[in-house]
Structure formats: C-alpha cells, structure tokens
Amino acid sequence: MKRFHILLVCLAALALTALAESHVDLNGRDVAIWQPASAPPSHGYPVVLFSHGFAGCNTQSKFLMQALADAGYLVVAPNHADSHCSPVREHFRMWRYLDFRPEKPFNLPKEWTAETYRARHDDIELTLDAVLAGRLSGGTVADPSRIAIAGHSLGGYTALGLAGAWPSWTDRRIKAVLAMSPYAAPFLANGDLTSVRVPVMYQGGSLDWGITPLVRKPGGAYERTASPKYYMELSRAGHLAWTNLAPMYHRTIADYAVAFLDRYIKGGASDTLAELAK
C-alpha cells in the first residue's frame, strides 16, 4: 500500500511537467515564466515573482505558478545559485540538501545578516527590472504598480527580506508577500519584520517542525508583522507541502494564495480571507 501511495505521488508530480511555461536566460540565470492565457489589461498584467527554496528550483512549485497564471498573473521565477534540479529531474533531486552547504548554518540564525544570500536579492531585482522593461516573455506588458513576491522556505526568507525585513533590501515596488513555510529565524534574531509595510500571508504546516513554529509562536514572525497579515496552517503538512511532491495540499495552497493576491494586488474582496484575519 505504501509503495502504491508513493507511485501515485510520483505520477502526480510527473504530470505537472505538462504544465506549460517558457524559459529564458537572463545574465546566466534560467528564468521560468508562466503567462496568462487571457489578453493583458490595458495597463499590463499584475506580476508575481517567485523565489524557490534552498536546493530547489524555479519549477519546484508548478502547481501554484500555473494557478496564479490561470488567475491572470504573469509569474516569473529565477533560478538562484543554489538551484539543484532541472525541468526533467526536479521532482527527484530538488531536496538533496547534503550536496550543498548554506552560506550560514540554518541552526545559527544569529550569524545571518543582510549580506547572507544577498545574491538572491540581486536575482529578484534583475528579474523584475527585466520584466518591467519588457525584456522577458516576448515583450509582454507588466503593470509596475501591481507586483507581489512569493517564496518557499529560503525563498520565503528572500521574499520577506525584499519587503523590508532586511531594510537595506527593501524594494518599494513590491506590494504584497506570500511567505510559504518561510525561513524567518534570521529576522527574529537580527532583522526587522516591523519594517515590512505591505500585506503578508504566511502559510505553515502542523508537521513543518523546523520552520512553522517560529512563524506562529508568541513573538514569532506573524506577531511581529504589521497588519494586514494572515496566517494559514495546513493540517499534517510538512515542509514539502508547497512543492510538486505533495499534491494533496495543492488546491488549498493555491486557493488561499489567489484570494490573498486578488485582494491586495487586484483590489478585490474575498470571503476566503475573512476567517484568517485578526
């Protein structure tokens, strides 16, 4: 039975390779792009930047990227230097952590500073500049006033840093943050989450032992973040719930993500968010 379950998960993950995205090279970095099927509004598509997890890659969460594109967002995701998967092998190699060492130990967040993974900040800035200049996706028009950033794990660290948790990283063009199981420990030790002045949705999992507790605990990342803010926790979900490997959580993750971004990037109303607001 266990082998059958594993087979189903693998087949579901492999099916995601059929989701259409394009790839471009940007200064030596692969950038994956998911473009909406609908024609762009007169002022351009709203944009979602995505930062992958440590040793992951820009296609690690295709289910969410496609859901955002289906909802009308232009999604762009650069590979960072620690990327460790290819479009073909992404589902089986993306979490081989032992092949890499982080710039600073994850269990020593006090050693992290604004210089730790600064290159990730630079990757996002370069990608966003290229998108707004029409250099990606065949000159597709993007709306510079409607930009969000999403990130998983170390990508969540990247997203929060760009939103102001590392004040020197702050990009005022970013209007909302989707932080999925974000590695926020460095900001609790040395950063400044109170400097994040845009809406944030945190997503965690009840079995995501290493990261979610630092988001939800008293004095944790959620409490230190200014409103409007939201926290959604997936029951029995571990750290990989936000990747292609855990299809049982995909619908819930995507529904809450789209509801949040539609509210704060498109300016719509959402009953889905009401239950999370405090």
C-alpha positions in Angstrom: 0.0 0.0 0.0 2.8 2.3 0.9 4.5 1.7 -2.5 1.2 2.3 -4.3 0.9 5.7 -2.5 4.4 6.7 -3.4 3.7 5.7 -7.0 0.6 7.9 -7.1 2.5 10.9 -5.7 5.3 10.5 -8.3 2.9 10.2 -11.1 1.0 13.3 -10.0 4.3 15.1 -9.8 5.4 14.0 -13.2 2.1 15.1 -14.7 2.9 18.6 -13.7 5.7 18.6 -16.2 3.0 19.0 -18.8 2.1 22.5 -17.4 3.3 25.0 -19.9 6.0 27.5 -19.0 8.7 29.2 -21.0 12.3 29.7 -20.1 14.7 32.5 -20.9 18.3 33.1 -20.0 18.9 36.3 -18.0 22.6 37.0 -17.4 23.3 33.4 -17.0 20.3 32.6 -14.8 17.4 30.5 -16.0 14.0 32.3 -15.5 10.8 30.4 -15.8 7.7 32.3 -17.0 4.0 31.4 -16.7 1.9 33.7 -18.8 -1.9 34.1 -18.5 -4.0 32.8 -21.4 -6.1 35.9 -21.3 -5.2 39.1 -23.1 -3.4 41.6 -20.8 -5.4 44.5 -19.3 -4.6 47.9 -20.8 -2.1 48.7 -18.0 -0.5 45.3 -18.2 -0.5 42.0 -16.2 -0.1 42.0 -12.5 3.2 40.3 -11.6 4.2 37.6 -9.1 7.8 36.9 -8.6 8.7 33.5 -7.1 11.8 32.6 -5.1 12.4 28.8 -4.7 13.6 27.0 -1.6 17.2 26.0 -0.7 18.4 23.5 -3.3 15.1 23.7 -5.1 14.4 25.4 -8.4 12.1 27.8 -10.2 9.8 24.9 -11.3 9.6 23.2 -7.9 6.0 24.6 -7.4 4.5 24.4 -10.8 1.0 23.8 -9.5 1.0 27.2 -7.8 2.7 29.0 -10.6 0.1 27.7 -13.1 -2.8 28.5 -10.7 -1.6 32.1 -10.4 -1.2 32.4 -14.2 -4.8 31.0 -14.6 -5.9 33.7 -12.2 -4.4 36.4 -14.5 -0.9 36.9 -13.1 2.3 37.0 -15.0 4.6 34.7 -12.9 8.3 34.9 -13.2 10.8 32.7 -11.2 14.6 32.9 -11.5 16.8 30.0 -10.5 19.2 31.1 -7.7 22.8 29.9 -7.4 21.8 27.0 -5.0 19.3 25.6 -7.5 19.7 21.9 -7.8 17.2 20.5 -10.2 16.4 20.5 -13.9 12.9 20.6 -15.6 13.3 16.8 -16.2 14.6 15.7 -12.7 13.0 18.4 -10.5 10.8 16.0 -8.5 13.6 13.7 -7.5 16.6 15.8 -6.9 15.4 19.1 -5.5 15.9 18.3 -1.9 19.3 16.7 -1.8 20.4 19.1 0.9 23.6 17.1 1.7 25.0 18.1 -1.7 25.2 21.7 -0.5 26.1 23.9 2.4 24.2 27.1 3.1 26.1 30.4 3.3 25.4 30.3 7.0 24.1 27.4 9.1 20.4 27.3 9.3 20.6 26.3 13.0 22.6 29.5 13.7 20.3 32.3 12.6 22.2 34.9 14.7 25.1 34.6 12.3 22.8 35.7 9.4 23.0 39.3 8.2 21.7 41.3 5.3 24.7 40.0 3.3 23.6 36.4 3.7 22.2 35.3 0.4 22.4 38.8 -0.9 22.7 37.3 -4.4 19.1 36.1 -4.1 18.0 39.7 -3.6 20.0 40.6 -6.7 18.5 37.8 -8.8 15.0 39.0 -8.0 15.8 42.7 -8.7 17.4 41.8 -12.0 14.4 39.7 -13.0 11.9 42.4 -12.0 13.8 45.1 -13.9 13.8 42.8 -17.0 10.1 42.1 -16.7 9.2 45.8 -16.4 11.4 46.7 -19.3 9.6 44.1 -21.5 12.7 42.0 -22.0 11.0 38.8 -20.9 8.2 36.8 -22.4 8.2 38.5 -25.8 7.7 42.0 -24.6 4.7 41.2 -22.5 3.4 44.3 -20.8 3.6 44.2 -16.9 1.9 46.6 -14.6 4.6 48.2 -12.4 2.0 49.2 -9.8 0.8 45.6 -9.2 3.8 43.5 -8.1 3.9 40.7 -5.5 6.5 38.3 -4.4 6.1 34.7 -3.2 8.7 32.4 -1.7 9.0 29.0 -0.1 11.5 28.2 2.7 14.7 30.1 1.9 12.6 31.7 -0.9 10.3 33.0 1.9 13.4 34.5 3.6 14.2 36.2 0.2 10.6 37.5 -0.2 10.4 38.9 3.4 13.9 40.5 3.0 12.8 42.3 -0.2 9.7 43.5 1.6 11.8 45.2 4.3 12.8 42.6 6.9 16.3 43.4 5.8 15.8 47.2 5.5 18.7 47.5 3.0 17.0 45.0 0.7 13.7 46.9 0.5 12.1 47.2 -2.9 9.1 49.6 -2.7 7.7 48.2 -5.9 6.6 45.1 -4.1 3.1 45.5 -2.8 2.3 42.1 -1.2 4.2 39.0 0.1 3.2 35.3 0.1 5.6 33.6 2.5 5.2 29.8 2.4 6.9 28.0 5.3 9.4 30.9 5.3 12.8 30.6 7.0 12.2 33.7 9.2 14.6 32.9 12.0 17.3 35.4 10.9 14.8 38.2 11.0 13.8 37.3 14.6 17.4 37.4 15.5 18.9 40.3 13.6 16.3 41.7 11.1 13.3 43.9 11.4 9.9 42.5 10.5 8.3 45.7 11.7 9.8 47.4 8.6 7.6 45.2 6.3 4.9 47.6 5.3 3.0 45.6 2.8 0.3 42.9 3.4 1.8 39.4 4.2 0.2 36.0 4.1 2.1 33.4 6.0 1.4 29.7 5.2 2.6 26.9 7.5 2.1 23.3 8.3 1.4 21.4 11.5 4.2 19.0 10.8 6.6 21.6 9.5 8.6 21.4 12.7 11.7 23.3 11.8 10.0 26.5 10.5 6.3 26.9 11.1 6.7 27.2 15.0 8.9 30.3 14.5 6.1 31.9 12.5 3.2 31.2 14.8 4.7 31.3 18.3 4.2 34.3 20.6 6.8 36.9 19.5 7.3 35.0 16.2 7.3 36.3 12.7 3.5 36.6 12.4 3.1 38.5 15.6 6.0 40.9 14.7 4.5 41.6 11.2 2.2 44.6 10.9 -1.3 44.3 9.6 -2.8 43.5 7.2 -1.5 40.0 7.8 -2.8 36.5 7.5 -1.7 33.1 8.8 -3.0 29.8 7.3 -1.8 26.4 8.6 -2.2 23.1 6.7 -3.1 20.2 8.9 -0.5 17.4 8.9 1.6 19.2 6.3 5.4 19.1 6.3 8.0 21.3 4.7 7.5 19.9 1.2 3.8 20.7 1.1 4.5 23.7 -1.2 6.3 21.7 -3.8 5.2 19.4 -6.6 5.7 16.4 -4.3 2.6 16.9 -2.2 -0.4 17.1 -4.5 -2.9 16.6 -1.6 -2.3 20.2 -0.5 -2.2 22.0 -3.8 -5.8 23.1 -4.1 -5.8 24.7 -0.6 -2.5 26.4 -1.0 -3.5 27.8 -4.4 -7.0 28.9 -3.3 -5.7 30.9 -0.4 -2.7 32.4 -2.4 -5.0 33.6 -5.2 -7.5 35.0 -2.7 -4.8 36.9 -0.9 -3.2 38.3 -4.1 -6.6 39.2 -5.7 -7.4 41.2 -2.6 -4.2 43.1 -2.3 -2.8 43.2 -5.9 -6.1 43.4 -7.8 -8.1 45.2 -5.1 -10.9 42.7 -5.0 -12.9 41.4 -2.0 -12.5 37.9 -0.6 -14.6 35.8 1.9 -11.8 33.3 1.9 -9.5 35.7 3.8 -12.1 36.7 6.4 -11.6 33.6 8.5 -7.8 34.2 8.7 -7.9 37.9 9.6 -7.4 39.0 13.2 
